[in-house]
Amino acid sequence: MQVVNVDNMKLDLTRCLEQIAQGDEVVIICDGNPVAKLVPIQRATTERVPGYWKGRVRIAADFDELPPGLAAAFRGEIP
């Protein structure tokens, strides 16, 4: 992990980003206090498979039904 002053970060952003892309972490300090931590993005290790949840999720038949008073409130009507 590298610690960089905010002023140095402004001057050498490209070098810091290259280090982060290689897996390093960079802590940015301002007035001697840590204010941010830059870390590399964690890429997905597995590819998504369409239909993975097929047959595992059940949606109730009344999923989108609302009680009459609530439906009227959404329409701006006073019940």
Long-range contacts (C-beta under 8 A, 24 or more apart in sequence): 1-25, 1-26, 1-27, 2-26, 2-27, 3-27, 3-29, 3-34, 4-28, 4-29, 5-29, 5-30, 6-30, 6-35
